[in-house]
Amino acid sequence: MAYTRAPASDFDDWEVDGWESRNLIPLMKKLETYEVHPGRPTHGYNGPIKVSSGGGKLGIFNEFVHAGATYHKRSFADDTEDLEICNVYSPWAK
């Protein structure tokens, strides 16, 4: 199962009271134990949902992701779940 969160702008674009990203980010952080990159400010580290890179990966995996970014002329990011980054290539947490 892949883990993903929409960017903060998606929630803000709804313009619904209580559903702004500033209100939802604390709730998202409570849900997750983010094991991919420690110390990220938009992630939680004590929640019931464990988020990781899934253990072992073949070395060719990173080459494949970087090749896609190069071919499609898009950036590479190590964390697309930071609620800011969109339309980039990145390993997907699960």
VEXKE-849559 format. One record per residue: residue in three letters; chain; x, y, z of N, C-alpha, C, O, CB in turn. Coordinates in nm, 3 decimals, always signed. Glycine has a CB too. Example, Ala and Ser with C-alpha at 12.3 -4.5 7.8 and 13.67 -1.06 7.14 Angstrom:
VEXKE-849559
ATOM resn chain    n.c1    n.c2    n.c3   ca.c1   ca.c2   ca.c3    c.c1    c.c2    c.c3    o.c1    o.c2    o.c3   cb.c1   cb.c2   cb.c3
ATOM  ala     A  +1.319  -0.569  +0.780  +1.230  -0.450  +0.780  +1.320  -0.330  +0.780  +1.424  -0.332  +0.846  +1.131  -0.447  +0.905
ATOM  ser     A  +1.285  -0.225  +0.708  +1.367  -0.106  +0.714  +1.290  +0.003  +0.787  +1.341  +0.114  +0.804  +1.408  -0.060  +0.572
//
This chain:
VEXKE-849559
ATOM resn chain    n.c1    n.c2    n.c3   ca.c1   ca.c2   ca.c3    c.c1    c.c2    c.c3    o.c1    o.c2    o.c3   cb.c1   cb.c2   cb.c3
ATOM  met     A  +0.084  -0.116  +0.000  +0.000  +0.000  +0.000  +0.090  +0.123  +0.000  +0.185  +0.130  +0.078  -0.097  -0.001  +0.121
ATOM  ala     A  +0.061  +0.218  -0.084  +0.137  +0.343  -0.090  +0.075  +0.445  +0.004  -0.046  +0.444  +0.029  +0.142  +0.398  -0.235
ATOM  tyr     A  +0.158  +0.533  +0.056  +0.113  +0.638  +0.148  +0.127  +0.772  +0.078  +0.232  +0.803  +0.023  +0.195  +0.636  +0.281
ATOM  thr     A  +0.021  +0.850  +0.079  +0.029  +0.982  +0.017  -0.064  +1.080  +0.088  -0.166  +1.042  +0.144  -0.006  +0.973  -0.133
ATOM  arg     A  -0.026  +1.205  +0.083  -0.108  +1.314  +0.137  -0.118  +1.422  +0.030  -0.023  +1.447  -0.044  -0.049  +1.371  +0.271
ATOM  ala     A  -0.232  +1.484  +0.022  -0.250  +1.594  -0.072  -0.170  +1.715  -0.026  -0.143  +1.729  +0.093  -0.401  +1.631  -0.087
ATOM  pro     A  -0.130  +1.803  -0.119  -0.062  +1.925  -0.077  -0.156  +2.016  +0.002  -0.278  +2.010  -0.015  -0.005  +2.001  -0.199
ATOM  ala     A  -0.100  +2.099  +0.085  -0.179  +2.190  +0.168  -0.270  +2.278  +0.084  -0.381  +2.311  +0.126  -0.086  +2.278  +0.253
ATOM  ser     A  -0.225  +2.316  -0.034  -0.305  +2.404  -0.120  -0.437  +2.340  -0.161  -0.536  +2.411  -0.182  -0.226  +2.443  -0.244
ATOM  asp     A  -0.441  +2.208  -0.173  -0.567  +2.142  -0.207  -0.672  +2.166  -0.099  -0.787  +2.196  -0.130  -0.545  +1.990  -0.227
ATOM  phe     A  -0.633  +2.152  +0.026  -0.727  +2.176  +0.135  -0.767  +2.322  +0.142  -0.884  +2.355  +0.163  -0.667  +2.130  +0.268
ATOM  asp     A  -0.670  +2.411  +0.125  -0.698  +2.555  +0.132  -0.789  +2.600  +0.017  -0.871  +2.689  +0.035  -0.568  +2.634  +0.129
ATOM  asp     A  -0.774  +2.539  -0.100  -0.857  +2.575  -0.215  -1.005  +2.542  -0.194  -1.091  +2.602  -0.259  -0.806  +2.505  -0.339
ATOM  trp     A  -1.034  +2.448  -0.106  -1.175  +2.414  -0.078  -1.248  +2.532  -0.014  -1.369  +2.548  -0.031  -1.184  +2.291  +0.013
ATOM  glu     A  -1.173  +2.615  +0.059  -1.230  +2.731  +0.129  -1.345  +2.691  +0.221  -1.449  +2.757  +0.224  -1.277  +2.834  +0.028
ATOM  val     A  -1.325  +2.582  +0.295  -1.426  +2.534  +0.390  -1.371  +2.553  +0.531  -1.262  +2.505  +0.564  -1.462  +2.383  +0.363
ATOM  asp     A  -1.447  +2.623  +0.614  -1.402  +2.647  +0.752  -1.371  +2.515  +0.822  -1.450  +2.421  +0.818  -1.509  +2.725  +0.831
ATOM  gly     A  -1.256  +2.511  +0.886  -1.214  +2.393  +0.960  -1.134  +2.294  +0.878  -1.068  +2.206  +0.933  -1.332  +2.325  +1.015
ATOM  trp     A  -1.139  +2.308  +0.745  -1.066  +2.216  +0.657  -0.942  +2.281  +0.596  -0.885  +2.227  +0.502  -1.157  +2.166  +0.547
ATOM  glu     A  -0.901  +2.396  +0.648  -0.779  +2.460  +0.600  -0.660  +2.375  +0.644  -0.665  +2.306  +0.746  -0.767  +2.606  +0.655
ATOM  ser     A  -0.553  +2.382  +0.567  -0.436  +2.300  +0.597  -0.382  +2.328  +0.737  -0.336  +2.235  +0.804  -0.326  +2.325  +0.494
ATOM  arg     A  -0.388  +2.451  +0.783  -0.335  +2.483  +0.917  -0.411  +2.406  +1.026  -0.355  +2.378  +1.132  -0.344  +2.634  +0.943
ATOM  asn     A  -0.538  +2.373  +0.999  -0.616  +2.295  +1.095  -0.593  +2.145  +1.080  -0.604  +2.071  +1.178  -0.763  +2.326  +1.079
ATOM  leu     A  -0.562  +2.101  +0.960  -0.548  +1.958  +0.933  -0.408  +1.904  +0.959  -0.393  +1.787  +0.994  -0.586  +1.930  +0.792
ATOM  ile     A  -0.307  +1.986  +0.943  -0.170  +1.938  +0.962  -0.148  +1.877  +1.101  -0.088  +1.771  +1.110  -0.070  +2.053  +0.939
ATOM  pro     A  -0.195  +1.939  +1.208  -0.177  +1.875  +1.339  -0.245  +1.738  +1.348  -0.193  +1.647  +1.413  -0.231  +1.966  +1.449
ATOM  leu     A  -0.359  +1.723  +1.283  -0.428  +1.594  +1.283  -0.351  +1.490  +1.202  -0.340  +1.375  +1.243  -0.570  +1.608  +1.228
ATOM  met     A  -0.297  +1.531  +1.088  -0.216  +1.440  +1.007  -0.094  +1.392  +1.085  -0.057  +1.275  +1.079  -0.172  +1.508  +0.876
ATOM  lys     A  -0.033  +1.484  +1.157  +0.086  +1.449  +1.235  +0.054  +1.349  +1.346  +0.136  +1.263  +1.377  +0.149  +1.576  +1.294
ATOM  lys     A  -0.065  +1.361  +1.405  -0.105  +1.267  +1.511  -0.127  +1.126  +1.457  -0.113  +1.028  +1.531  -0.232  +1.316  +1.579
ATOM  leu     A  -0.160  +1.115  +1.330  -0.189  +0.984  +1.270  -0.066  +0.902  +1.236  -0.073  +0.779  +1.234  -0.269  +1.002  +1.147
ATOM  glu     A  +0.046  +0.966  +1.210  +0.158  +0.891  +1.152  +0.279  +0.881  +1.243  +0.305  +0.966  +1.329  +0.199  +0.955  +1.025
ATOM  thr     A  +0.352  +0.773  +1.221  +0.489  +0.757  +1.270  +0.573  +0.750  +1.144  +0.585  +0.645  +1.082  +0.507  +0.628  +1.363
ATOM  tyr     A  +0.631  +0.863  +1.108  +0.704  +0.877  +0.982  +0.847  +0.832  +1.000  +0.925  +0.897  +1.070  +0.698  +1.023  +0.932
ATOM  glu     A  +0.882  +0.721  +0.938  +1.015  +0.661  +0.955  +1.108  +0.685  +0.836  +1.221  +0.636  +0.835  +1.001  +0.513  +0.977
ATOM  val     A  +1.062  +0.759  +0.737  +1.142  +0.779  +0.616  +1.255  +0.879  +0.639  +1.371  +0.849  +0.613  +1.053  +0.826  +0.500
ATOM  his     A  +1.221  +0.996  +0.688  +1.320  +1.102  +0.717  +1.287  +1.160  +0.854  +1.183  +1.224  +0.869  +1.319  +1.214  +0.605
ATOM  pro     A  +1.371  +1.140  +0.953  +1.341  +1.192  +1.087  +1.350  +1.345  +1.093  +1.427  +1.408  +1.021  +1.437  +1.132  +1.189
ATOM  gly     A  +1.268  +1.401  +1.181  +1.277  +1.544  +1.210  +1.210  +1.637  +1.112  +1.234  +1.758  +1.118  +1.416  +1.580  +1.220
ATOM  arg     A  +1.128  +1.588  +1.023  +1.059  +1.677  +0.929  +0.940  +1.744  +1.000  +0.863  +1.675  +1.067  +1.011  +1.598  +0.803
ATOM  pro     A  +0.925  +1.876  +0.987  +0.823  +1.947  +1.065  +0.679  +1.919  +1.026  +0.588  +1.944  +1.106  +0.847  +2.093  +1.053
ATOM  thr     A  +0.654  +1.867  +0.908  +0.515  +1.840  +0.868  +0.476  +1.694  +0.889  +0.371  +1.651  +0.843  +0.495  +1.877  +0.723
ATOM  his     A  +0.561  +1.619  +0.959  +0.532  +1.477  +0.984  +0.523  +1.450  +1.133  +0.581  +1.521  +1.216  +0.640  +1.388  +0.921
ATOM  gly     A  +0.449  +1.345  +1.166  +0.437  +1.300  +1.304  +0.525  +1.178  +1.329  +0.565  +1.109  +1.235  +0.291  +1.268  +1.338
ATOM  tyr     A  +0.554  +1.154  +1.454  +0.648  +1.046  +1.487  +0.599  +0.955  +1.599  +0.676  +0.874  +1.651  +0.779  +1.105  +1.527
ATOM  asn     A  +0.472  +0.967  +1.637  +0.418  +0.882  +1.744  +0.278  +0.831  +1.715  +0.209  +0.788  +1.808  +0.418  +0.958  +1.874
ATOM  gly     A  +0.233  +0.835  +1.591  +0.097  +0.795  +1.559  +0.082  +0.647  +1.528  +0.181  +0.574  +1.523  +0.048  +0.874  +1.444
ATOM  pro     A  -0.042  +0.602  +1.508  -0.069  +0.460  +1.484  -0.037  +0.412  +1.343  -0.025  +0.291  +1.322  -0.212  +0.433  +1.513
ATOM  ile     A  -0.022  +0.501  +1.247  +0.007  +0.460  +1.109  +0.157  +0.472  +1.085  +0.213  +0.582  +1.088  -0.073  +0.546  +1.006
ATOM  lys     A  +0.222  +0.360  +1.062  +0.367  +0.358  +1.037  +0.391  +0.385  +0.889  +0.333  +0.320  +0.802  +0.430  +0.220  +1.078
ATOM  val     A  +0.476  +0.482  +0.860  +0.511  +0.519  +0.723  +0.661  +0.497  +0.708  +0.741  +0.554  +0.782  +0.471  +0.667  +0.690
ATOM  ser     A  +0.699  +0.414  +0.611  +0.841  +0.383  +0.591  +0.871  +0.370  +0.443  +0.782  +0.376  +0.359  +0.880  +0.254  +0.666
ATOM  ser     A  +0.998  +0.351  +0.413  +1.036  +0.326  +0.274  +1.024  +0.178  +0.240  +1.052  +0.137  +0.128  +1.180  +0.374  +0.248
ATOM  gly     A  +0.982  +0.098  +0.336  +0.950  -0.041  +0.307  +1.066  -0.138  +0.309  +1.055  -0.248  +0.255  +0.887  -0.049  +0.177
ATOM  gly     A  +1.175  -0.101  +0.370  +1.286  -0.195  +0.378  +1.375  -0.191  +0.256  +1.403  -0.084  +0.202  +1.234  -0.334  +0.398
ATOM  gly     A  +1.419  -0.307  +0.211  +1.515  -0.316  +0.102  +1.461  -0.272  -0.033  +1.346  -0.298  -0.067  +1.565  -0.454  +0.091
ATOM  lys     A  +1.547  -0.206  -0.108  +1.516  -0.165  -0.245  +1.634  -0.199  -0.332  +1.749  -0.192  -0.289  +1.482  -0.013  -0.253
ATOM  leu     A  +1.606  -0.236  -0.453  +1.713  -0.260  -0.549  +1.780  -0.128  -0.585  +1.714  -0.025  -0.589  +1.659  -0.330  -0.675
ATOM  gly     A  +1.909  -0.131  -0.610  +1.982  -0.011  -0.647  +1.928  +0.055  -0.773  +1.937  +0.177  -0.789  +2.127  -0.043  -0.667
ATOM  ile     A  +1.871  -0.026  -0.861  +1.818  +0.029  -0.986  +1.694  +0.115  -0.963  +1.656  +0.194  -1.049  +1.786  -0.084  -1.083
ATOM  phe     A  +1.630  +0.099  -0.848  +1.509  +0.175  -0.818  +1.534  +0.325  -0.826  +1.461  +0.397  -0.894  +1.456  +0.138  -0.681
ATOM  asn     A  +1.636  +0.374  -0.756  +1.667  +0.518  -0.758  +1.705  +0.564  -0.897  +1.669  +0.674  -0.938  +1.779  +0.550  -0.660
ATOM  glu     A  +1.779  +0.481  -0.971  +1.814  +0.516  -1.109  +1.688  +0.532  -1.194  +1.680  +0.624  -1.276  +1.906  +0.409  -1.170
ATOM  phe     A  +1.592  +0.444  -1.175  +1.467  +0.450  -1.250  +1.391  +0.580  -1.221  +1.343  +0.646  -1.313  +1.379  +0.328  -1.216
ATOM  val     A  +1.379  +0.615  -1.093  +1.308  +0.737  -1.055  +1.379  +0.860  -1.110  +1.313  +0.951  -1.161  +1.296  +0.747  -0.901
ATOM  his     A  +1.510  +0.865  -1.100  +1.586  +0.980  -1.153  +1.578  +0.986  -1.305  +1.573  +1.096  -1.362  +1.733  +0.971  -1.108
ATOM  ala     A  +1.576  +0.872  -1.372  +1.561  +0.872  -1.518  +1.426  +0.929  -1.559  +1.418  +1.005  -1.655  +1.577  +0.729  -1.575
ATOM  gly     A  +1.321  +0.894  -1.487  +1.189  +0.951  -1.515  +1.187  +1.101  -1.497  +1.130  +1.173  -1.579  +1.085  +0.887  -1.426
ATOM  ala     A  +1.249  +1.149  -1.391  +1.255  +1.293  -1.367  +1.330  +1.364  -1.479  +1.289  +1.471  -1.524  +1.323  +1.322  -1.232
ATOM  thr     A  +1.440  +1.305  -1.523  +1.519  +1.364  -1.632  +1.441  +1.364  -1.762  +1.436  +1.465  -1.831  +1.652  +1.288  -1.650
ATOM  tyr     A  +1.380  +1.251  -1.795  +1.305  +1.238  -1.921  +1.189  +1.337  -1.927  +1.167  +1.401  -2.030  +1.253  +1.095  -1.937
ATOM  his     A  +1.115  +1.350  -1.819  +0.997  +1.437  -1.817  +1.030  +1.580  -1.773  +0.941  +1.663  -1.758  +0.892  +1.380  -1.725
ATOM  lys     A  +1.160  +1.607  -1.754  +1.206  +1.742  -1.715  +1.134  +1.793  -1.589  +1.086  +1.906  -1.583  +1.183  +1.840  -1.832
ATOM  arg     A  +1.129  +1.704  -1.490  +1.071  +1.740  -1.361  +1.176  +1.723  -1.253  +1.276  +1.654  -1.271  +0.946  +1.655  -1.330
ATOM  ser     A  +1.152  +1.785  -1.144  +1.245  +1.778  -1.031  +1.233  +1.645  -0.958  +1.136  +1.571  -0.975  +1.219  +1.893  -0.933
ATOM  phe     A  +1.334  +1.616  -0.878  +1.334  +1.502  -0.788  +1.323  +1.556  -0.646  +1.386  +1.656  -0.613  +1.462  +1.412  -0.807
ATOM  ala     A  +1.244  +1.490  -0.563  +1.232  +1.530  -0.422  +1.241  +1.406  -0.336  +1.194  +1.299  -0.374  +1.099  +1.606  -0.396
ATOM  asp     A  +1.300  +1.420  -0.219  +1.308  +1.304  -0.131  +1.185  +1.289  -0.042  +1.169  +1.187  +0.025  +1.432  +1.313  -0.045
ATOM  asp     A  +1.096  +1.391  -0.040  +0.975  +1.384  +0.043  +0.862  +1.459  -0.027  +0.856  +1.582  -0.022  +1.001  +1.443  +0.184
ATOM  thr     A  +0.773  +1.385  -0.090  +0.659  +1.450  -0.155  +0.540  +1.461  -0.060  +0.434  +1.512  -0.099  +0.618  +1.373  -0.280
ATOM  glu     A  +0.555  +1.416  +0.061  +0.446  +1.421  +0.159  +0.463  +1.537  +0.256  +0.406  +1.535  +0.365  +0.439  +1.289  +0.237
ATOM  asp     A  +0.539  +1.638  +0.217  +0.564  +1.753  +0.305  +0.455  +1.858  +0.295  +0.463  +1.962  +0.360  +0.698  +1.815  +0.273
ATOM  leu     A  +0.353  +1.833  +0.215  +0.237  +1.920  +0.196  +0.266  +2.043  +0.111  +0.178  +2.128  +0.095  +0.184  +1.963  +0.329
ATOM  glu     A  +0.385  +2.054  +0.056  +0.421  +2.169  -0.028  +0.458  +2.128  -0.170  +0.421  +2.195  -0.265  +0.536  +2.244  +0.036
ATOM  ile     A  +0.531  +2.020  -0.184  +0.587  +1.980  -0.313  +0.484  +1.908  -0.399  +0.410  +1.823  -0.349  +0.710  +1.891  -0.293
ATOM  cys     A  +0.479  +1.944  -0.527  +0.387  +1.879  -0.622  +0.458  +1.854  -0.754  +0.556  +1.922  -0.786  +0.260  +1.967  -0.644
ATOM  asn     A  +0.410  +1.758  -0.828  +0.456  +1.733  -0.965  +0.606  +1.707  -0.975  +0.675  +1.765  -1.059  +0.420  +1.849  -1.053
ATOM  val     A  +0.656  +1.622  -0.889  +0.796  +1.584  -0.891  +0.806  +1.431  -0.887  +0.708  +1.362  -0.861  +0.873  +1.647  -0.772
ATOM  tyr     A  +0.924  +1.382  -0.914  +0.951  +1.239  -0.900  +1.012  +1.214  -0.763  +1.092  +1.293  -0.714  +1.045  +1.188  -1.013
ATOM  ser     A  +0.973  +1.102  -0.703  +1.022  +1.070  -0.570  +0.993  +0.925  -0.538  +0.898  +0.868  -0.590  +0.957  +1.162  -0.465
ATOM  pro     A  +1.075  +0.863  -0.453  +1.037  +0.732  -0.401  +0.909  +0.747  -0.320  +0.889  +0.848  -0.253  +1.152  +0.669  -0.314
ATOM  trp     A  +0.824  +0.648  -0.325  +0.696  +0.656  -0.256  +0.701  +0.578  -0.127  +0.739  +0.461  -0.126  +0.583  +0.605  -0.345
ATOM  ala     A  +0.664  +0.642  -0.019  +0.660  +0.573  +0.111  +0.539  +0.481  +0.117  +0.443  +0.496  +0.041  +0.657  +0.675  +0.227
ATOM  lys     A  +0.548  +0.387  +0.209  +0.432  +0.299  +0.229  +0.408  +0.274  +0.375  +0.314  +0.202  +0.411  +0.451  +0.167  +0.155
//
